[in-house]
């Protein structure tokens, strides 16, 4: 008859020590390729949109159980469009 089951333990390294928590910094990146948005009566009246890249960053820090500070930076790669 086999003996009691034994648990296998993984070796613990310093990089895995402590509780695992999510990073308080979040980033978002989106890309849209250039496109034709309007067709005019002649080719020189067509309207094209350039490529767009948007980068957003948000940070949150819990100070106490009832207080969390946060900051959100949207459109970091935005550029002014010329018309």
Secondary structure, DSSP 8 states (H G I E B T S, - for coil): -------------GGG-S-----SEEEEEEEE--EEEE--SSGGG-EEE--EEEEEEEEEEEEETTEEEEEEE--TT------
